[in-house]
Amino acid sequence: MSFSELGLHDDLLRAVTAQGYTKPTPIQLKAIPVVLEGRDLLASAQTGTGKTAGFTLPMLQRLSNGKRPAKRQVRALVLTPTRELAAQVGESVSTYGQHLALRSHIIFGGVGQQPQVDALKAGLDVLIATPGRLLDLQQQGHVDLSAVEILVLDEADRMLDMGFIHDIKRVLRLVPKQRQNLLFSATFSNEIQALAQQLLNNPALIEVAPRNTTAEKIEQAVYRVDRDKKRELLAHLIQRHGWFQVLVFTRTKHGANRLAEQLTKQDIPAMAIHGNKSQGARTRALGAFKSGDLQVLVATDIAARGLDISELPHVVNFDLPNVAEDYVHRIGRTGRAGSNGEAVSLVCVDEHGLLGNIERLIKQSLPKRIEPGFEPDPNAKPEPIENGRRQQRHPQARRKPTSDAAKPGGERRRRARR
Ligand code: AMP
């Protein structure tokens, strides 16, 4: 089925064709008609599936068809967990809406607010925002959400992980009761189901097979190694196999910085990307990585979330994630768009419990390897993991203060004091 058969306007079709898209992805096939109908939607889909166009195209069509208020007002609000994702959604809205007379703007923390205030004053139809800055500006009287017709929560599971539930509830009190709601989430945890129940009215349910649970195209392996040999093993694997465009995940920002420095010293160009880096530094690192100038990008989970890096050949878990679902998100970065990918995890004795959690979640036992010269000490005793197993039972409590992209520039801390 083509985009035109889905009932999209010529103005949108032209923009889609200019992007080189020939046919809708599965999520687009299912979501576009539902959104055009005006129904609420609960969709399980993650980055890489084409979900952004799946909600943006029909949302723009509804806005351009609908009755426009005399004064330009925010009629569609898209909430995202991170500024990277907000920027990507904002770009999609501009691209797909280029032939429509609609105005959009992105709002997120960590940058000066004046341009955002100016854009709001000038009048907008579509607002894409991270919750913290949105509420800051609303409290200052710069945002009026009383005309919102469509509310989208993108990567809702990640928003909850990052402790945004109260912010979301506050936003819900600011929008009209009568509206269309679209909720996208990679996972359907109990918390997401509770939110869906509160938010959605007789929603259509759409689930597209997350590419990373089919896993056929992703070769996964675990290297058993001692804690203090991980860095050496990583450098060895990269050099021996000639890996390029390697995305490496670490548990902490400090760990990401240290690893990037050490790899660079070993002639493996690497940069770290995390919430303490300025937006400019992140954009530069990502640009160099995408263009192939940078061999290794070291990232924390939250910083990596929402990055549109496609067809990535290698993902390495330098540390296993504390939350098993993050493993699925991480390896979903590889093997995209029909290409093969490899996801390698370096696992020391401290992480056996985390590995067990992951294997239970993905319902498979991962192949274990030992690299000659890096045999783990069979008598090694596990040590507690920094930010690790102790908090495993309370991932929310751990994530709130440490979520590195949650509130750039201390936005959350400032608001918490109020
Ligand atoms: P998303 O899952 O929304 O982050 O989209 C992932 C990538 O797929 C983006 O780079 C889009 O430009 C691209 N994309 C979205 N829809 C299509 C399509 N129908 N055909 C080809 N590429 C697409």
Boltz pocket constraint, residues with backbone or C-beta under 6 A from the ligand:
constraints:
  - pocket:
      binder: B
      contacts: [[A, 20], [A, 21], [A, 22], [A, 23], [A, 24], [A, 25], [A, 28], [A, 46], [A, 47], [A, 48], [A, 49], [A, 50], [A, 51], [A, 52], [A, 53], [A, 308]]
      max_distance: 6.0
